[in-house]
Amino acid sequence: ISNGIKFTPAGGLSPELEAFLAEVAKGNLPPIAPWKRWDGKVEAPAFGAEPPMDLGNPAPEGKEGWNTPVEGGTLIVQYNSAPKDINGIISNDAIVTYVNDLHRPVLAHQDPVRFRYGVPSKEDPERVFLAGHPGDIAERWVKEDTLVRADGSRRFGAVSEEGGSWVVKPLDPATAAGAPPRAEERIAKAAGDRVLRGTFVTVHLRPGVTWEDGAPFTARDVAFSMDCILNENVNSDNIKPVFEVVESCEALSDSVLRWVLRRQYFAADDSTVGGNLQIVPLHAYRAAFGKANPGAAFDPKSPEFARFFNTCTALNERPLSAGPYRVEAFEANRSVTLVRNEGYFGPRPRPDRILWKFISDEVAAIQALKAGEVDFVAHGPSAEQYSKVMQEPAFRERFVPSVWYTPSVSFIAFNRRSPCTALADARVRAALGMLLDRPGFRTAKHYGCSVLLSGDQFVSGPAYDPEVRPTAFDPEAAKELLDEAGWRDRDGDGVRDRDGKRLEFEFLITAENKPIEELTAMWLEQLGKAGVSCKVAKMEWAAFIGRFEDKKFDAITLAWASDPESDPHQLWHSKWADPTKPSSNATSFADPRADALIEAIQECLDPVVRQRYQRALHRILDADAAYTYLWCRAEIGAYDRRWRGVKLYPKRPGFDLTEWYMPKELQGKR
């Protein structure tokens, strides 16, 4: 429901599902499943407040001048995994995103605290938005509607109702070259007409923006990038789903971009102006393709271009910049060096250079920090290191230990289509989860640096239902559920069975992951006591994630990075449930109520109603027990006290390195 006009999916819904959605929209959510619940306190991190600067690192007495930002110095940052390249279209590693955020062009920056794009205009605050960050390339964007007539024809503009007519008023006059001017229309209403809000988006770009080689940045770069992303032969499966909503992306001119969306979508800004967009330079790829394929036609939608794009080492390892930094060097498995882009139109970043060093071992990372080889250990320190090594006086004298939360969820997934037929029963899945002492592990191993979960939305975000408490660690309740499901030890061999089959399954974990191995050992002990046989398989990452996406597992543990409010379509819609097709819906979950809620969530622009839909889905997933939700882990790091201007944000990665600075008198010293 948006702006007083009810949205009706093109395919329609059954009367039962229509009634279900109507009740949820009014606030009547499904009941919470009767699983045994944990009775501890869920300490969700604060959300929406501006973070303090230099927390735990005040300027020394007499050094108040250190609070004034300056430029200079090289900031060396550790990360615990190395990318194979830094082309964000074909590589989905988190580190690729973090590196690219420092050099790629951005149409609109997302507020790292409130997660909004741009500033609503005074002329029309619901439809017209202005740049909200001095580094935004998008100066202005206008969201108009699509009127879909009963006969399938369409009109675009701000759609309103007057009596028995639709009024379609263009808000942005921009058109493609040679197209007739846009004009207001008044159209008689007909049964079956639908209005899709915010699905016709016009983006006006800032003039004078250039790539690092001096070539102009234009709307054609954005349209070309979308051609690359949507080319079925480009290895962009990691981001293709988030652009499913896009029908077309057209450069009306060098400075004007036009998006047409297939449906209204609550997170459309992420794809039309925001963080999902990975923009690459048309001119550089045209030249590189022509050099590699003399005489060949340049067609970004062709299989030939896709093969070139996937393997273009020069541009995949050293992409051109139109952001605050440019890539100076890429050393596979070792480092990426960024230097200030002097041609950048936006705010000058404070460090002259940022050097990312890839150190996977958590002990080696802290040793590198102590030795002055890195300034910031950004990813990898354990909670135990935080609670012990990082609290030592000698350590705290030189470094600032830091903890912050960004949206994430760790979980164990159960495949209902696996050869272990017991996993098709929600009671069995719930029982297996109750045999894992998550609260005890959190206390013993996380030292308080995590929050227990009952769902996959961000625990502090609007979509998470706090009334659904995490399930309890309760072996007796688990045994009762297994008995109820018909799994009992009938032959006295210590393993439950039913219909001649033993209750046994395989649990996939990644190799050389000590915390997961410790969690697994704790779980195996309780599983054995309850009469459940579990075989553990350790795998290297590539094989591990392949088994997950191909749905060839019984149980598996993973963690997702997410958003403050995530679109659940990719994880939970039945469209992705086919067990023969790779997808993120690896448990093959399918539920008509969930499908209806997911489609309603995507379309709903009313945050209050959408929250009800999200929380209803939370309850359905909890009752299904497809996942045993573990926790949202805190991010843990430490940085050299010489660096200032530090804020820790809820938006990934949790910091903005362009803001950090080192006082002049400390630069050059290690």
Secondary structure, 3 states (H helix, E strand, C coil): CECCECCCCCCCCCHHHHHHHHHHHCCCCCCCCCCCECCCCCCCCCCCCCCCCCCCCCCCCCCHHHHCCCCCCEEEEEECCCCCCCCCCCCCCHHHHHHHCCCCCCCCCECCCCCCECEECCCCCCCEEECCCCCCCEEEEEEEEEEECCCCCEEEEEEEEECCEEEEECCCCCCCCCCCCCCCEEEECCCCCEEEEEEEEEEEECCCCECCCCCECCHHHHHHHHHHHHCCCCCCCCCHHHHCCEEEEEECCCCEEEEEECCCCCCHHHHHCCCCCCCCCHHHHHHHHHHHCCCCCCCCCCHHHHHHHHHCHHHHHCCCCCCCEEEEEEECCCEEEEEECCCCCCCCCCCCEEEEEECCCHHHHHHHHHCCCCCEECCCCCHHHHHCHHHCHHHHHHEEEEEECCCEEEEEEECCCCCCHHHHCHHHHHHHHHCCCHHHHHHHHHCCCEEECCCCCCCCCCCCCCCCCCECCCHHHHHHHHHHCCCECCCCCCCCEECCEECEEEEEEECCCHHHHHHHHHHHHHHHHCCCEEEEEEECHHHHHHHHHCCCCCEEEEEEECCCCCCCHHHHCHHHCCCCCCCCCCCCCCCHHHHHHHHHHHHCCCHHHHHHHHHHHHHHHHHHCCEEEEEEECEEEEEECCCECCCCCCCCCCCCHHHCECCHHHCCCC
